[in-house]
Amino acid sequence: MSVTAALSVPEALPRLHELTVVDVRTPGEFASGHLPDAVNVPLDRLARSLPDLRRASARKPLLVVCASGARAENAVAVLASQGLDASVLTGGTAAWAAGGHRLDHPAGGPRAVWAMERQVRFAAGALVLLGLVLGLVAHPAFQLLSAGVAGGLVFSALSNTCGMAVVLGRLPFNRRAGAEPSH
């Protein structure tokens, strides 16, 4: 996938005031910490937000951010297909925070919501383990669950999409910025 432009953290930092920062993570991830003055437009809501993003890009260039950069690249591709120019923050909020730069949080401080990539790793690992255990103690056919998850991970890597992230993004603690996740 080709990206219109990419800005590293050192390149973006002095220009932050002249950019509209669009964070495409889930509301739960956004609430756990985001770049100063960023607006939250989750990737699955990007198409609905195109009119607002068009207006914003007429005033300031768009800088698209996610946790590590992968979802931001997908968002930039969608925006480019709609005639909008945008840049990706290389390394996402992880690189921003690693550089020692401030992340904003909603009132009440940061939320304890895992990044989507971590949620996907946990869910995939749990399903594979469940399939293997049930295959040993209940019926060997349960091992197909593990095989299905493995196939999904391979497809995800080849297509640079993640169906499991889409499903997890619809869970209540990922949809509402103010709600705490259930443990």
Buried (B, 14 or more C-beta within 10 A) or exposed (E): EEBBEBBEBEEBEEEBEEBBBBBBBBBBBBBBBBBEEBBBBBBBEBEEBBEEBBEBBEEEBBBBBBBBBBBBBBBBBBBBEEEBEBBBBBBBBBBBBEEEBEBEBBEEEEBEBBBBBEBBBEBBEEBBEBBBEBBEEEEEEBBEBBEEBBEBBEEBEEEEEBEBBEEBBEBEBBBBBEBEBEE
